[in-house]
Amino acid sequence: MWDDDVVGVADLLLRKEIADPTGFRHVALTCEDILAEGDAFFARCKRIPEASRPRPTDVSRAKKLSLIHTDVGVNLVGTGVGLRLIDWQCPAVGDICEDIYSFLSPAFQILGERPPLTTLQIKKFWDALQRPDLAQRYTQLRAAFAWRFAGYCAWRAEVLDDADICARYNHSLSAEFKYMKASNDC
């Protein structure tokens, strides 16, 4: 399993960029479309948590569409240059910022039974990535990604039968709302 090497994850995400995404499904790319997916998850819930939906803003289109995993946070094995992404059940053509989000998100870490990344780990990740353009895009999209994943967590917490897993989804939901509030509107 992954050993907290955030530099290795940054390198892996950059290495993944050479993959050709042609032929894979496309995912939402605009702030409004990502928020709408979150709205759809919340609409499935019987108990909608108290939270304010982020305001959508225009975010420029990604310069390059990528093959994205969509679930990086819980699917890392190996170390260093041997680090790999496993469980490619939801690959898509999208914005690399979605994969960055699924790694940095506290909810993804919690669902992987790990503590959320620290501020220092996140800084080390961005320093290793050396892509200020992606950091800027990520900042613009982070609240939308968090809204969508919070909706997913709320829905999963209601529909699953295992009390421990439901508790983990509820904990993830709370963490995601905090993460969303810590970012600007998208």
C-alpha positions in Angstrom: 0.0 0.0 0.0 1.0 3.6 -0.4 3.4 4.8 2.2 2.6 8.6 2.4 5.1 9.5 -0.3 3.3 12.6 -1.7 6.3 13.4 -4.0 5.9 9.9 -5.6 2.2 10.7 -6.2 3.0 14.0 -7.9 5.5 12.2 -10.1 3.0 9.4 -10.9 0.3 11.9 -11.9 2.7 13.6 -14.2 3.9 10.3 -15.7 0.2 9.4 -16.3 -0.2 12.5 -18.5 1.5 10.7 -21.4 -1.4 8.2 -21.7 -3.8 8.8 -24.6 -7.3 9.3 -23.3 -9.0 8.6 -26.6 -12.0 6.3 -26.4 -12.8 6.8 -22.7 -16.0 8.3 -21.3 -16.0 12.1 -20.8 -16.7 13.6 -17.4 -17.9 17.1 -16.3 -15.4 19.8 -16.9 -17.1 23.0 -16.0 -17.8 24.2 -12.5 -21.5 24.3 -13.0 -21.6 20.8 -14.4 -19.6 19.4 -11.5 -21.9 21.2 -9.0 -24.9 19.8 -10.9 -23.6 16.3 -10.3 -23.3 17.0 -6.6 -26.9 18.4 -6.7 -28.0 15.1 -8.2 -26.4 13.1 -5.4 -28.0 15.3 -2.7 -31.4 14.9 -4.5 -31.2 11.2 -3.8 -30.8 11.8 -0.1 -33.7 11.6 2.4 -31.8 13.9 4.8 -30.0 16.7 3.1 -27.2 18.1 5.2 -27.1 21.8 6.0 -24.5 23.3 3.6 -24.3 26.1 1.1 -23.7 25.2 -2.5 -20.6 26.9 -3.9 -21.3 29.6 -6.4 -20.2 28.6 -9.9 -17.8 30.8 -11.8 -16.3 30.5 -15.2 -13.1 28.5 -15.2 -11.1 28.3 -18.4 -11.1 25.0 -20.2 -8.2 22.7 -19.4 -5.4 23.1 -21.9 -5.1 19.4 -22.2 -7.6 16.7 -21.5 -6.1 13.7 -19.6 -6.8 10.1 -18.9 -8.0 10.3 -15.3 -8.5 7.6 -12.7 -11.2 9.5 -10.7 -10.4 7.7 -7.5 -6.7 8.1 -6.8 -6.8 8.6 -3.0 -7.6 4.9 -2.2 -5.9 3.2 -5.1 -2.1 3.7 -4.8 0.3 0.8 -4.3 4.1 0.7 -4.4 6.8 3.3 -3.6 8.9 5.8 -5.5 9.0 5.2 -9.3 7.3 1.9 -8.7 4.2 3.6 -7.4 1.1 2.6 -9.4 -2.6 3.3 -9.7 -4.8 0.2 -9.3 -8.5 -0.4 -9.7 -9.2 1.4 -12.9 -13.0 0.8 -12.9 -14.0 4.4 -13.6 -11.4 5.9 -16.1 -12.4 8.9 -18.1 -11.3 11.8 -20.2 -11.1 14.8 -18.0 -9.1 17.4 -16.2 -6.0 16.2 -14.3 -7.3 18.4 -11.5 -9.9 15.8 -10.8 -7.2 13.2 -10.0 -5.3 15.8 -8.0 -8.6 16.4 -6.0 -9.2 12.7 -5.4 -5.8 12.5 -3.9 -5.8 15.7 -1.8 -9.4 15.4 -0.6 -9.7 14.5 3.1 -12.7 12.4 2.3 -10.8 10.1 -0.1 -8.1 9.7 2.5 -10.6 8.9 5.3 -12.4 6.4 3.1 -9.0 4.8 2.5 -8.7 4.5 6.3 -5.9 7.1 6.5 -5.9 10.5 8.1 -6.3 13.5 5.9 -3.1 14.9 4.4 -1.4 17.5 6.5 -0.7 21.0 5.3 3.0 20.1 5.0 2.2 17.0 2.9 0.0 19.1 0.6 2.7 21.7 0.2 5.3 19.0 -0.6 2.9 17.6 -3.2 2.5 20.9 -5.0 6.2 21.7 -4.7 7.0 18.3 -6.3 4.3 18.8 -9.0 5.9 22.1 -10.1 2.8 23.1 -12.0 1.5 26.4 -10.8 -1.0 26.4 -13.7 -2.6 23.2 -12.2 -2.5 24.6 -8.7 -4.5 27.7 -9.9 -7.1 25.5 -11.8 -7.4 23.2 -8.8 -8.0 26.2 -6.5 -10.8 27.3 -8.9 -12.4 23.9 -9.1 -11.9 22.5 -5.6 -15.2 23.7 -4.1 -17.1 22.1 -6.9 -15.3 18.8 -6.6 -15.9 18.9 -2.9 -19.6 19.6 -3.3 -19.9 16.7 -5.7 -18.0 14.3 -3.4 -19.9 15.5 -0.3 -23.1 14.6 -2.2 -21.8 11.2 -3.0 -20.7 10.6 0.6 -24.2 11.7 1.9 -25.9 9.4 -0.5 -23.6 6.4 0.3 -24.1 6.9 4.0 -27.8 6.5 3.6 -27.9 3.6 1.2 -25.3 1.2 2.7 -26.1 -1.4 5.3 -22.8 -1.7 7.1 -22.8 0.7 10.1 -19.1 1.1 10.2 -18.8 2.0 6.5 -21.8 4.4 6.9 -20.0 6.1 9.8 -16.9 6.4 7.6 -18.9 8.1 4.9 -20.5 10.4 7.4 -17.1 11.3 8.7 -15.9 11.9 5.1 -19.0 14.1 4.4 -18.1 16.3 7.4 -14.5 16.5 6.3 -15.5 17.4 2.8 -17.7 20.2 3.9 -14.9 21.7 5.9 -12.5 21.3 2.9 -15.1 23.0 0.7 -15.5 25.9 3.1 -11.7 26.3 3.2 -11.7 27.0 -0.5 -13.1 29.9 -2.4 -16.2 29.6 -4.4 -15.5 27.8 -7.6 
